[in-house]
Amino acid sequence: MTGHRLDQETAERLLSGPLAGPAGGTGPLVALLAAVRAAADPAELRGESAAMAAFRAARADTLRTTSPAPPHRAQPDGRAGGQPSG
């Protein structure tokens, strides 16, 4: 990593303005921003529906299996719920 820093104005211009040539050594950044701004190629989106469905199913399964246990309620005698009285 280099020590180059962008000021706020330069960052905003690069993110929202027209992509011009390299300004102040930001050529690689300009190229990266141009690539991510471009519309996706149809080949890049093949399988997106299946991938999203698999992600949602895995996420739902994770949420089901890792749901927190219900909080223990104290008994009238001050013991935590579920503790033996011995």
C-alpha positions in Angstrom: 0.0 0.0 0.0 1.3 3.4 -0.8 1.0 6.6 1.2 -1.1 8.4 -1.4 -4.2 10.0 0.0 -7.2 11.6 -1.8 -8.7 14.8 -0.5 -12.5 14.9 -0.2 -13.0 16.9 -3.4 -10.9 14.6 -5.5 -12.7 11.5 -4.0 -16.1 13.0 -4.8 -15.0 14.0 -8.3 -13.8 10.5 -9.0 -16.9 8.8 -7.6 -19.5 11.0 -9.2 -18.0 13.0 -12.0 -17.1 12.0 -15.5 -14.1 9.7 -15.7 -11.3 11.7 -17.3 -7.6 10.7 -17.6 -5.3 10.2 -14.7 -5.2 13.2 -12.4 -2.4 13.3 -9.8 -1.4 9.7 -10.1 -4.9 8.2 -9.8 -4.8 6.3 -13.2 -5.3 2.9 -11.6 -8.2 4.2 -9.5 -9.8 5.8 -12.5 -9.6 2.5 -14.4 -11.1 0.6 -11.5 -14.0 3.1 -11.2 -14.6 2.8 -14.9 -14.8 -1.0 -14.6 -17.2 -1.0 -11.7 -19.4 1.7 -13.2 -19.9 -0.3 -16.4 -23.1 -2.3 -16.8 -22.7 -6.0 -16.1 -22.1 -8.3 -19.1 -24.8 -10.9 -19.5 -22.2 -13.7 -19.0 -21.3 -12.2 -15.6 -24.9 -12.6 -14.5 -25.4 -16.2 -15.6 -26.3 -18.2 -12.5 -27.2 -15.2 -10.4 -30.7 -16.4 -9.6 -29.4 -19.8 -8.5 -26.6 -18.2 -6.4 -29.0 -15.8 -4.7 -31.5 -18.7 -4.0 -28.7 -20.8 -2.5 -27.5 -17.8 -0.4 -31.0 -17.1 0.9 -31.5 -20.8 1.8 -28.2 -21.0 3.6 -28.9 -17.8 5.4 -32.4 -18.9 6.5 -31.0 -22.2 7.7 -28.3 -20.4 9.7 -30.9 -18.1 11.3 -33.0 -21.1 12.2 -30.2 -23.1 13.8 -28.6 -20.2 15.6 -31.6 -18.5 17.1 -30.9 -17.5 20.7 -32.4 -19.4 23.6 -35.3 -17.7 25.3 -34.2 -15.7 28.4 -34.4 -17.5 31.7 -37.0 -16.1 34.0 -36.4 -16.0 37.7 -38.6 -18.2 39.9 -40.6 -16.7 42.7 -37.9 -17.8 45.2 -35.2 -15.9 43.2 -33.6 -19.0 41.5 -33.0 -18.7 37.8 -35.5 -20.8 35.7 -34.5 -24.4 35.2 -32.1 -24.7 38.1 -32.6 -27.5 40.5 -33.4 -26.6 44.1 -30.9 -28.7 45.9 
